[in-house]
Amino acid sequence: MNENIFKRNELLAGKVIKGLESRNMTGYYAANKDEARKLALSIIGKGSSVTMGGAMSAHEIGLVEELKKGEYDFIDRDAMEDKRAAMLMAYDADVFLSSANAITEDGVIVNIDGNSNRVSAIAQGPRKVLFIVGMNKVCDDVDGALKRARNVAAPINAQRFNISTPCTKTGSCMNCKSPDTICCQFLITRFSRHKDRIHVILVNDNLGF
């Protein structure tokens, strides 16, 4: 990575972390994927029960593969036949893994969900929520974060799942009411009432969508 981009990301991450701290959330900066994975595992702790939404960023840093090795009680939704049961188990887990569709420079986290299991677990239930967030998802403000979530993350995810929505054809949000829409619930996390519950690792890389 270009040295100037690295320095910019480091400085910007510091700003985001201060914003998170002011919102009763904890932020960290990882210089690369390996550092992010090691940091995540230290926050999770061996023996913890861990589950997740569809966090591509956690896969990309090698975290999910590490969690499956046996030192953690990983609830693998993809391996379970009863998906609803797997989703419900998330609410009593020690740690819920997620990414963010976008995060603002002052620490507000924005997510959009279709089934809403992810945003509901972020809001309430698991003892800890751990976000893995690439620096590509940092936006100026909530308006910019919502635009990114709707016009970047949502169309890519709809295309990834081969869902028949207008955005899969146009590449941007059409504010649709399609039966297949994945933009059912919008969650803006601006403060955590419970200290030490929400942790955010900002990674010096482009992760997820």
C-alpha positions, 0 to 999 in steps of 0.5 A: 500500500502507498505510504501516503494512503497508509498514513492517511488511514492511520490518522483517519482511524484515530479520528473514528476511534475518538468518535467511538469512544465518545459514544461508549464504544471501543475502537482499534486500528489494525495495520493489516489483516494479520494484525486485525485477526490476532486482535479480534481473537484476543478480544473474543477470548478462547472458549467463547461462544461466537456467531455472526451475520454475513460478515465478509470482512471477517472471512477476508482477514482469516478470522472465521477459519481460525474460529473453526479450529476448535479453541472457540465455540463457533456457531456455524450457521451455514453448517446448521440445517435449522437456520432459524435456530442458528439465528436465535442462538446469536442472541445468547452468544458471548460474541456476535461478529459483524461488519458495517455497511458504513461508519462515519468519521465521528463513530456512527455505524450504519447497517442495512439488513434483509432478514434483520437477524444481523441488525437485531443482534447488533442492537440487543442480545449478545454480550459483545458485538465485534465489528471488522471494518475496512477503511474503505467504509469510512464516510464523512457523515450519516447521510454519506454512510446511508448513501454508501450502504444503499448505493454500494453495499446493497446492490453488490450484496443483491448481485452476490445473492442473485436476488431479483431487485432493481439495483442488481440491474442498475447498480444503485438503489431505486428505493424499491419495494420489491418482495426480494428487497434486502433493504428491510431494516436500517440500523444507525448505532450512535451510542452504546448504553452498555460499556465494553459491549461494542468493539470496532476494529478498523483495518488498513485495507479494503474489506467487504462491500 
